[in-house]
């Protein structure tokens, strides 16, 4: 395999692994957060405004870790710096 | 496939480029300021109001109420900044119903600029709220050992704000683009509706997080007196 193929294979595989593993933790965490918030809502319906707002902000914080992984894998697939450099090297040869 | 509307260059003269992000941002700014000017041109205070004035009043009082809920006592002082952030991000994602439109918040440049605005505005509001010495003292809040970590958090939360908004908006556009090549018939519309919901939630979260940061810097949130608390059943 030449270097271009290795870069392409590594980028695609790592992009899949990044999104796959990176969304596991946030998914579990968001499930726990929503379950706890629902319990709190059932116990105290009066405080629903506060609970919902805090839940949304917390979910956004948790979700942002998954979004970071997604951004990294998107960069690996669509805007890979190593790939562009290898293409430039191959074109210059 | 391209990641952001930055890559679409509409006009170029030397090193000055006008890409789709800049053009859409200015178009949105034009729509918002022109709309606000047209509506507020003839405001009425009696019982007969135009429906547009009612809309603006609902929006402004709603945002002010949300800011107040976060813990900022005087929402009118901050609504100019926080309300503009919310309305811009919300309008940028709501306009995705227009065909051919790409949200400018799907570009890292726009979201980084918005996050930098928050990063600059938080110390300004903090100094305004409790003076320069009082604001600087919040950096060594529990102990002086936390000083470097507080400075790191200042930078990292700016990065998080920028990448969160960019990632959400870009992923919406990306998913629709991928689905168009797999199931081009009805399913992309469903994802567009989901994208509208995500866009509104992200706009809400962006402004609420900015409000939380400002509230933490100004320290106006004190525990409510007992009489204001709702009685627990």
Interface residues (C-beta under 8 A of the other chain):
Chain A: X44 X46 X47 X49 X50 X53 X56 X57 X60 X63 X64 X67 X68 X70 X71 X74 X75 X78 X79
Chain B: X1 X2 X3 X66 X69 X160 X163 X164 X166 X167 X168 X170 X171 X174 X201 X202 X204 X205 X208 X209 X212 X230 X232 X233
